[in-house]
Amino acid sequence: MGRAMDDDNSDYLDEPDDCDCEDYDADILEGRARCFRCGRSWRMTTQQLSAETRWQASMFEASDADIA
């Protein structure tokens, strides 16, 4: 199981800037993303929002097909 965001282990990231923020949670309604690893938060670009919306739609379609 992964580490909790509030884990006090300082060796998880040597420096906050070491994170590439590739693994993040996206809120397409708010247009914001939050990195699971370092906790950094940012406003998503139009390209990121478009890609996330397409990905979420494909996941919904795939799960809907499994139910039918």
Sine and cosine of phi, psi and omega as CSV:
sin_phi,cos_phi,sin_psi,cos_psi,sin_omega,cos_omega
0.00,0.00,0.58,-0.82,-0.05,-1.00
-0.95,0.30,0.18,-0.98,0.02,-1.00
-0.98,0.22,0.53,-0.85,0.08,-1.00
-0.97,0.26,0.50,-0.86,-0.01,-1.00
-0.88,0.47,-0.52,0.86,-0.05,-1.00
-0.99,-0.11,0.31,0.95,0.02,-1.00
-0.88,0.47,0.72,-0.69,-0.04,-1.00
-0.99,0.13,0.03,1.00,0.01,-1.00
-0.94,0.35,0.94,-0.35,-0.07,-1.00
-0.98,0.22,-0.18,0.98,-0.02,-1.00
-1.00,0.07,0.02,1.00,0.01,-1.00
-0.87,0.49,-0.73,0.68,0.14,-0.99
-0.80,-0.60,0.77,-0.64,0.04,-1.00
-0.89,0.46,-0.70,0.71,0.03,-1.00
-0.68,-0.74,0.57,-0.82,0.04,-1.00
-0.83,0.55,-0.51,0.86,-0.02,-1.00
-0.97,0.26,-0.11,0.99,0.01,-1.00
-0.96,0.29,-0.27,0.96,-0.08,-1.00
-0.99,0.14,0.69,-0.72,0.04,-1.00
-1.00,-0.04,-0.07,1.00,0.07,-1.00
0.80,0.60,0.61,0.79,0.02,-1.00
-0.99,0.14,-0.41,0.91,-0.02,-1.00
-0.96,-0.28,0.99,-0.12,-0.09,-1.00
-0.69,-0.73,0.34,-0.94,0.07,-1.00
-0.99,-0.11,0.76,-0.66,-0.04,-1.00
-0.93,-0.38,0.71,-0.70,0.12,-0.99
-0.94,-0.35,0.99,-0.16,-0.10,-1.00
-0.95,0.31,-0.38,0.93,0.04,-1.00
-0.96,0.28,-0.62,0.79,0.02,-1.00
-1.00,0.02,-0.36,0.93,-0.04,-1.00
0.96,0.26,0.47,0.88,-0.03,-1.00
-0.84,-0.54,0.43,-0.90,0.05,-1.00
-0.76,-0.65,0.45,-0.89,0.03,-1.00
-0.65,-0.76,0.81,-0.59,-0.02,-1.00
-0.95,0.30,0.77,-0.64,0.05,-1.00
-0.92,0.40,-0.54,0.84,-0.16,-0.99
-0.99,0.16,-0.77,0.64,-0.10,-1.00
-0.95,-0.32,-0.20,0.98,0.02,-1.00
1.00,0.08,0.00,1.00,0.00,-1.00
-0.89,0.45,0.57,-0.82,-0.01,-1.00
-0.80,-0.60,0.58,-0.81,0.01,-1.00
-0.44,-0.90,0.35,-0.94,0.11,-0.99
-0.99,0.16,0.77,-0.63,-0.06,-1.00
-0.96,0.27,0.55,-0.84,0.09,-1.00
-0.97,0.24,0.24,-0.97,0.05,-1.00
-0.85,0.52,-0.65,0.76,0.01,-1.00
-0.91,0.41,-0.67,0.74,0.03,-1.00
-0.90,0.43,-0.68,0.74,0.02,-1.00
-0.89,0.46,-0.68,0.73,0.02,-1.00
-0.88,0.47,-0.72,0.70,0.00,-1.00
-0.90,0.44,-0.68,0.73,0.00,-1.00
-0.91,0.42,-0.65,0.76,0.01,-1.00
-0.89,0.45,-0.69,0.72,0.04,-1.00
-0.88,0.47,-0.68,0.73,-0.01,-1.00
-0.90,0.45,-0.72,0.69,-0.01,-1.00
-0.90,0.44,-0.62,0.79,0.04,-1.00
-0.90,0.44,-0.66,0.75,0.00,-1.00
-0.92,0.39,-0.60,0.80,0.05,-1.00
-0.92,0.40,-0.62,0.78,0.03,-1.00
-0.91,0.41,-0.70,0.72,0.02,-1.00
-0.89,0.46,-0.66,0.75,0.00,-1.00
-0.91,0.41,-0.67,0.74,0.00,-1.00
-0.95,0.33,-0.55,0.83,0.04,-1.00
-0.92,0.40,-0.60,0.80,0.02,-1.00
-0.93,0.37,-0.55,0.83,0.02,-1.00
-0.92,0.38,-0.49,0.87,-0.03,-1.00
-0.98,0.22,-0.59,0.81,-0.08,-1.00
-0.95,0.32,0.00,0.00,0.00,0.00
